[in-house]
């Protein structure tokens, strides 16, 4: 039993799919590379470059005498 040769339409579709797969793989590679660069530039606490522990934004805590949202408005 022999197989029939592929029709021209199937060959064109295969090359189009191969090209689209290459473009998709290139896009994934670029996104992966950007992610690796961004993550590798952070310090141990996750701060971006140029931002030390002292200048990192701190959580906003209520001052003494101010109402806290978690206590239902009671100081």
Buried (B, 14 or more C-beta within 10 A) or exposed (E): EEEEEEEEEEEEEEEEEEEEEEEEEEEEEEEEEEEEEEEEEEEEEEBEEEBEEEEEEEEEEEEEEEEEEEEEEEE
